[in-house]
Structures are given as C-alpha cells and as structure tokens.
Amino acid sequence: MPELVVLTEQLLAPVPGGTGRYTAELYAALARTAPPGWTVVGASTSRHELASRKLPLPRRALVAAWEQGLPYGVGLHVHAPTPLAPPKGAVVTVHDTVPWTHPETLTPRGVAWHRKVITRATRTAKAIVVPTETVKEELGHYAPGPVPVHVIPNGVTKLTGEQHVDVPEKYVLAIGTIEPRKGFDLLVKATETLQVPLVVAGPQGWGGIDLRAPHVHLLGRITDAELGYVLHHATVLAAPSYAEGFGLPVVEAMAAGIPVVHSDAPALVEVAGGAGTVFARGDLAALTRSLRTVLADPGHTVADGSRRAAAFTWEKAAEAVWRLHV
C-alpha cells in the first residue's frame, strides 16, 4: 500500500508559528482526501500526535545530515511542509522569500540556512509548493531552478472556540509571533494614538521586540479555543507585516466576520483580494488612519471578507498537493 510521509517536525519547534498551523492543517486534510489505497504517515525526530514514525536521527544531526546532502530518506513519497527536507525527491513547501527580501527581519543564521535549503530545493526537489503568486515570482528571481513551482493557497481554519479570555469590550487584535517582521511595534503606537486597546495573541519570538504598554494586552501562546474567542470578539484585526508569504490571520479574521486592516505587503494584498483596508508598510500615519476608519464602521468590508475567505479551504490545498504526488 503506497504511503505519503509528511514531515511534521515543525510542530516540535519552540515557536511553531504559521508554518506549524500549515503543517497540522495540511496533514489532516491530506489524510481526509487520500486517494484510494493511500495512507498518510507523519514523521518527526520525536513522537507526537501527528508523528507515528520517528526519523532516524536526532533533530540537530538530521538537519546537519540533510544540509550536507546525505540521503537519510524517510520514504518514496515525501511532503515537506517547510524547507526542512531530504536533499532530493520530496515535494517541498516554501512559504515566503523573506530571507532575500527582508533579511534584516530574521536572524543571520536563519537567513543563511533558509537561503541554502530553499535554493537546493529549487534544484533537487520533486516539486515546490508556494502559497501565492507573489512568492512564486520572487522565488524565480532569488532562487531560480529547474524544479516546477506550483501555487497552492493555504486553507482557512474556522476558529469557533468559546473558551473565555479576559479581553476588553472593544480592541484591535494582532495574531502572530512577536518578531521584527510583523510590525507589531508600529501597531502599539497607532493604537495608543487612537486610545483603543491592543490585544496580541502569539508567543514572544526573536529580536527583543518589547510591546509592553498600558493599553496592550499580551496573551502569549493560546489554544485554538481561546483564539476563536479572541478573534470573534475583536473589533478589527490588524496585520501590519513588512513581509508575508500568505498571512493566515487575515483570512481567519475574514472567515470570522471581522474587518481587516493590512499592510501593502504584496502577498497580503493578493490574499485579501481587495476585501481588507490597505495601508503602506511602515507608515504610522497611514496605519492610524486606516484603523480609525474601520473602528468607526465595524461592518466595513465584512461581507467582502467573508466571501473572500470562502475561497480558501484546506481540502482544496490537500487535493492540489496530492496531484503532485500521485
């Protein structure tokens, strides 16, 4: 019986982030949509609920081995939801080109590693999956290679949990790991000017970004049930990122009927499809104006956002991925 091995190592990361969400949701959708006779197996360096198979080496040794091109294979058909992948033959998802377009928003080590493994993937993988046309175009510029690149948009997770979280009655919500690329420090200044609370749902990442202020509520990492509550009770979701490959919180908010203010990062513009309120990246005055507009009219773009979010499903993503393997 043929099997598809999905590398679920990202779920063991200290801060899984959006790629962790992608890994878990795509794995589940691949299992639901498996062609007749196929099975889906999760694999990582440690056992967890989405990894019934243990990879042959500890994480650090495996990463080093694959970096050096050693063929520690895990199966005939392999999907790597991140660029951590065997040196040859896997279908690899590349989420963004931030290591080239905005290297200052990553650690130097992260920049070097991602450039190396992504460039190798475009030359030796079976196929490359990217979430947007934006990433495909940028990848062709920064890491061209003979491997075919397929645009397969992410799905949207409908977060409907009702696990109560102590949040203000009215607030701007930001979702994501707190790191330089997300632009949350700009959001602190804008919401302070507008005298509206800011709620940030996500763990502290690298870069020493300090968002502490009297009007800011830092929730840290929360469960999906808590995130569903926080999302559905928000007045507006803000995504002020300097760079993204897709921007899951944008479509998650749209699916929840929450208006979105987002930067003009090309991938966010592509994904939002005109159903959000756009401002120029890094422009504090523009961000403040956009938030003021939406706060004054909470129904702003909500209907358009709901329609836009309906276009993204994990089942569609999984079915498109299966076509690359079967």
C-alpha positions, 0 to 999 in steps of 0.5 A, a space after each residue: 500500500 503506497 504511503 505519503 510521509 509528511 514531515 511534521 517536525 515543525 510542530 516540535 519547534 519552540 515557536 511553531 508559528 504559521 508554518 506549524 498551523 500549515 503543517 497540522 492543517 495540511 496533514 489532516 486534510 491530506 489524510 481526509 482526501 487520500 486517494 484510494 489505497 493511500 495512507 498518510 504517515 507523519 514523521 518527526 525526530 520525536 513522537 507526537 500526535 501527528 508523528 507515528 514514525 520517528 526519523 532516524 536521527 536526532 533533530 540537530 544531526 538530521 538537519 546537519 545530515 540533510 544540509 550536507 546532502 546525505 540521503 537519510 530518506 524517510 520514504 518514496 513519497 515525501 511532503 515537506 511542509 517547510 524547507 526542512 527536507 531530504 536533499 532530493 525527491 520530496 515535494 517541498 513547501 516554501 512559504 515566503 522569500 523573506 530571507 532575500 527580501 527582508 533579511 534584516 527581519 530574521 536572524 543571520 543564521 536563519 537567513 543563511 540556512 533558509 537561503 541554502 535549503 530553499 535554493 537546493 530545493 529549487 534544484 533537487 526537489 520533486 516539486 515546490 509548493 508556494 502559497 501565492 503568486 507573489 512568492 512564486 515570482 520572487 522565488 524565480 528571481 532569488 532562487 531560480 531552478 529547474 524544479 516546477 513551482 506550483 501555487 497552492 493557497 493555504 486553507 482557512 481554519 474556522 476558529 469557533 472556540 468559546 473558551 473565555 479570555 479576559 479581553 476588553 469590550 472593544 480592541 484591535 487584535 494582532 495574531 502572530 509571533 512577536 518578531 521584527 517582521 510583523 510590525 507589531 511595534 508600529 501597531 502599539 503606537 497607532 493604537 495608543 494614538 487612537 486610545 483603543 486597546 491592543 490585544 496580541 495573541 502569539 508567543 514572544 519570538 526573536 529580536 527583543 521586540 518589547 510591546 509592553 504598554 498600558 493599553 496592550 494586552 499580551 496573551 502569549 501562546 493560546 489554544 485554538 479555543 481561546 483564539 476563536 474567542 479572541 478573534 470573534 470578539 475583536 473589533 478589527 484585526 490588524 496585520 501590519 507585516 513588512 513581509 508575508 508569504 500568505 498571512 493566515 490571520 487575515 483570512 481567519 479574521 475574514 472567515 470570522 466576520 471581522 474587518 481587516 486592516 493590512 499592510 501593502 505587503 504584496 502577498 497580503 494584498 493578493 490574499 485579501 483580494 481587495 476585501 481588507 483596508 490597505 495601508 503602506 508598510 511602515 507608515 504610522 500615519 497611514 496605519 492610524 488612519 486606516 484603523 480609525 476608519 474601520 473602528 468607526 464602521 465595524 461592518 466595513 468590508 465584512 461581507 467582502 471578507 467573508 466571501 473572500 475567505 470562502 475561497 480558501 479551504 484546506 481540502 482544496 490545498 490537500 487535493 492540489 498537493 496530492 496531484 503532485 504526488 500521485 
